[in-house]
Amino acid sequence: MEPGIPYTKNDSVKAHWKPYAYRRYKFNNAVEKGARGLWHIRTIANPNTSFTENFIYAHICEKGAVQIFSDAGKDHNEVKKQLAGFQSPSFAFNKQQTVAI
């Protein structure tokens, strides 16, 4: 999960996306879509995240995200550019890929 959304407060065209920027919305959306866990790409923990049994939630740094994406054959910066352009890059990570928290 990337923080925020790609707009500035002066961007009236994209301002309607602001409600989707909230961490709690993104967290709950992941749970509702059946995710088993979520990496929040930000090193500062957020106390507003609710507990969900059997759901793993962790904060990781940008360097960690780059490595996880690279190990899966993806370019983290390219995915971020696609998100900034309001594209929906969808892909699965390798099921054999492991991460130690």
NORDAHU-V767472 format. One record per helix or strand. SS is the DSSP state (a for helix, b for strand). FROM is the first residue (numbers start at 0). LEN is the number of residues. Records with the same first field share a line. If there is no record, write none. Layout:
SS->FROM-LEN  FROM-LEN
//
This chain:
a->14-7  22-10  61-10  75-9
b->36-5  55-5
//
